[in-house]
Amino acid sequence: MKLDPDAGFELRLEEIPRAIRGAGFQPGAMRLRARGQVERTGSAWRFCIAGWGRCFEIAGHPPPEGEASIEALVDYSGAKPVLREVSAGAMSPDG
């Protein structure tokens, strides 16, 4: 399944597996592809999707700070989604 929300629409990643379970299915791996900003806050790293007010923690080795286009596995096993296995590229005009 691929979700492609309208620009500015803040999709709550933690709700996706709940909705899938509610429909009687078992959710599989969730991958996120987005453009935004990688930033460091103290000893933690996070990714803020362009146009959204929320950021997601990055587990493991973060990409370089700054604007980036990323692809990551979303770990939704905890209370908040965490991005794992993050790969990033330079931000391009076409995304």
N, C-alpha and C positions, 0 to 999 in steps of 0.2 A: 504494500500500500504506500502511496506517496501523497503527502500533504504539502500543499503549496499555498500558504495563507497570503491574503492580501497584504501589501506593505502597510506597516503600522499596526497590524493585528497581532496582539501578544498571545500566542498559543501557549497554554500551560502544559508543558511537556509531561508533567506527572499525571495529567488527566488522560492522556492517550492510552496507556496500558489499562487503566481502570475502565475506560469505555470499552476496550476490546474484551476484557474479562466479563463485563456486564452484558455483552452481546453473546457470551457463551464460548468464546475462543480463548486460546492461550497466546499472549503476546510473545513475539520473538525479539530478536535484536532490533534496536532502534538506532538509526544513524541520522546525524544532523549535518546538513550542509548549509552554511550561513556566512554572511559577511558581517564584520564588526570590528571590535577593538579587544586586543589581548592586553590585560593590565595586571600589575602586581599590587597586592594589598598586604603589606607586612611580609609574611613568609608564604602566603597563599597566592595562587594565580587564578584569574577568572577571565571569562570571555563574555563580552557584552554585545549582543546582537544589535546591529544598526537599526535604530528606530524603536527599540524596546526599552523599557525602564528596568528590566531585571537582567542580572548577569548569572552565569553558571560557573561553578568551581571547576577547575581543570586539575585532574589527578595525573600523577606521573610527570613526564617531561613536557613542559609547556613550550609552545612555539615562541618565537621572539615577540617582545612587546611591540605594540603599535597596531595599525590597521592590517587586517588580514582576511582572507577567505579561508574558512576551515571546513574540514570534514572530521567528524568524531563519532565514536560509539557513545551512546547515552546510557549511563548506568542509572536505572530508576529503581534500584532495590532498596535504597534508603529513603529517608524523609524528603530529601531534595534531590533532583537529578544532578548527576556529576558527569562531566565529559571525560572520557578515557580514550586512549589510542588516537590522540589528536594529530592530524596532519594539516599543515597550513601552507598557503602560498601567498605571494604578494597580491595585494588588492588590485584588481583590474577594473576598468570602467564598466565592462559587461558582466561582471560578477563571476 
